[in-house]
Amino acid sequence: MERFLINRRQASKFEYNTNSIMKLLVISKILSPGSKKRAYEERHKYFDFETKDIFDLNGIYRSLSYFSKYTKEIQLLIHNRITKVYGRKTNLIYYDITNYYFEIEKEDELRKKGYSKENRKSPIVQLGLSMDEDGIPISYELFPGNESEKLHLRPMVSELVRKYDAGKLITVADSAQNTGNNIYYLDQAKQSYVFSQSIAGGSDEFKKYVIKEEGYLWFGEKYKRKSRVCRREIWVEFVRGEETFKKKVLTDQRQIVFYSEKYAKRAKEKREAVVKKAHRIISNPGAYTNATSYGALKYVKNVEVDKRTGEIKESKGKPLFDFEKLKEEEKYDGYYALVTNVFNEGDSSTKFDDDAIIGMYRGLWKIEDCFRISKNDLEARPVFLSREDRIESHFLICFISLVIMRLIQKRTSNAISAEKLIEAMNKLSCSLEEENLFLFDYRSDVTDTLGKAFDLDFTKKRLTRSEIKKNLGTVKK
């Protein structure tokens, strides 16, 4: 990263030290997340910045605009370095999308009002993230908050194959990416997928297959599973000139269905609150809006939503609870389904059995953990920037910081949470005891683990400035 930034700066004759600025912003994002202004004001906390002002606050903001030109190059640079040092494998890719809100009311080209995972009404941007099976991010893409997330898996796969030399992929994603267009594209590109499948959203034939006891193998008394390979129809969009039309296409697909008593209990508990809200809506429809109903309207008959205001009002007849809807949903409590074009046959008969496919899908939690670290530990939201190029760089800094946190976790055998690592690294601070001698007064199991992982001795209570600088040089190598 340092060589890249120095070389680009020299070529462009940019006036500010972009390497030092990027280093400060990333360190601050990990150890003391906040605004860019705060990062600048706290720069003296860190040894590389404590002796002199090597840039000003204006330099930070101008560098954010500068960094935005290199977001794609930096992602690829990081990927190539991780591949070289850690032997990253890209045959199994996880993909998911989240969104980030802004404390503004007015939309612009990037920040648009859309479906917020935190139920906020303010404009958002969406971020699609690809990750390897170790939980280390590979690449990301920003797109406007009002765009459909279903459109962005295909460009991600294409870019990984073309620029990242990914070769043949198995892409794992949730049901949001399980569309006819995505399935058709991956089939045609000779790429593989593992998607979750909504049972309620499946065909009548598929629903009957799920609840039919025939074919299930029980594992103990609380879990059962079955699978099949079938040919099914999917709807795919095609473009002819300026016309877009839909056409049915046949595809071969493997479907894996399993039932867990634990999932069944969880589904009932989750639905209970929604059912209670539905009864409250029936008692007083005018007290709720479409936004505050949180999915409870599907259980209420004889009400409608005012498209202009979002208010709920009675339509024809008295509001009633839809017991048939509830009964239909309860049939599928505890059932879960995956679909894939990875088939359990020939040379793959043991490598890709049902357990292996389910295991692949369960790895998707790691990408959710990436989002949690980004939003909570690294405080990637809300974003206090207005220019699109600087917003782009904000998320680049968050991405680099997240990659570094994941690599630290990998080096420490994934035994320590990001929160505890950040806490320990913050406490690895020192005070000037006398001229050129610094006192360190914190040690824990976590700092000992970090020291062992990076070949540094954090057990010493006193270090000279030259010893500290030597440690920084060791880490840099």
Sequence and secondary structure as in RCSB ss.txt:
>XXXX:A:sequence
MERFLINRRQASKFEYNTNSIMKLLVISKILSPGSKKRAYEERHKYFDFETKDIFDLNGIYRSLSYFSKYTKEIQ
LLIHNRITKVYGRKTNLIYYDITNYYFEIEKEDELRKKGYSKENRKSPIVQLGLSMDEDGIPISYELFPGNESEK
LHLRPMVSELVRKYDAGKLITVADSAQNTGNNIYYLDQAKQSYVFSQSIAGGSDEFKKYVIKEEGYLWFGEKYKR
KSRVCRREIWVEFVRGEETFKKKVLTDQRQIVFYSEKYAKRAKEKREAVVKKAHRIISNPGAYTNATSYGALKYV
KNVEVDKRTGEIKESKGKPLFDFEKLKEEEKYDGYYALVTNVFNEGDSSTKFDDDAIIGMYRGLWKIEDCFRISK
NDLEARPVFLSREDRIESHFLICFISLVIMRLIQKRTSNAISAEKLIEAMNKLSCSLEEENLFLFDYRSDVTDTL
GKAFDLDFTKKRLTRSEIKKNLGTVKK
>XXXX:A:secstr
 HHHHHHHHHHHT SS HHHHHHHHHHHHHHS   HHHHHHTGGGSGGGSSS  S HHHHHHHHHHHGGGHHHHH
HHHHHHHHHHH    SEEEEEEEEEE S SS  SS B    TT   S EEEEEEEE TTS EEEEEEEETTS GG
GSHHHHHHHHHHHS   S EEEE GGG  HHHHHHHHHTT EEEEEE STTS HHHHHHHH  TT EESTTSEEE
EEEEEEEEEEEEEEETTEEEEEEEEEEEEEEEEEEHHHHHHHHHHHHHHHHHHHHHHH GGG BHHHHTTGGGGE
ESEEE TTT BEEE SSS EE HHHHHHHHTTTTEEEEEES    GGGTTTTSHHHHHHHHHTTHHHHHHHHIII
IIS   S    SHHHHHHHHHHHHHHHHHHHHHHHHTTT S HHHHHHHHHH  EEEEETTEEEE    HHHHHH
HHHHT     SEEEHHHHHHHHHHHH 
